[in-house]
């Protein structure tokens, strides 16, 4: 599996953020399943999912304090990279 994401350390919190399709974030069950699956590859890190609406605006799903932080920055400020997960 290939996924677009980033590992970020901000204010002594290291977390992982991943871009997913809106279909993943449409239902709580899918959000939970995706975060649990990714947590196996990024242990001991809070996992945040990000999807974009039709206008390109990001929407974040995860720990409240991290989501609030992400809402204050631009998507281009996130150090995105491609992860190959097997």
C-alpha positions, 0 to 999 in steps of 0.5 A: 500500500502507498499512502501520502502522509507526514510525521510531524513533531510539534510542541513535544508531540510527534504525530502522523497525518495521512491524506485519504479520500473523502469516502474514508472520512465520511463514516466514523467506522471507516475513520476508526478502521483506517486509523487503527490500520495505520497505527500498526505502522506508526506505533505510539503516535496519534494518527490524524486523517485528512481529506479534502472537500470538492473545493480543496479545503482540508478536513482533519480527523483525530486528536482535538489538540492536533486537529486545532493545530493543523487548522492553523497552518496551510497544507503546503507547510506539511512535509508530505512524503510517500510511504510504502507500507507492506 
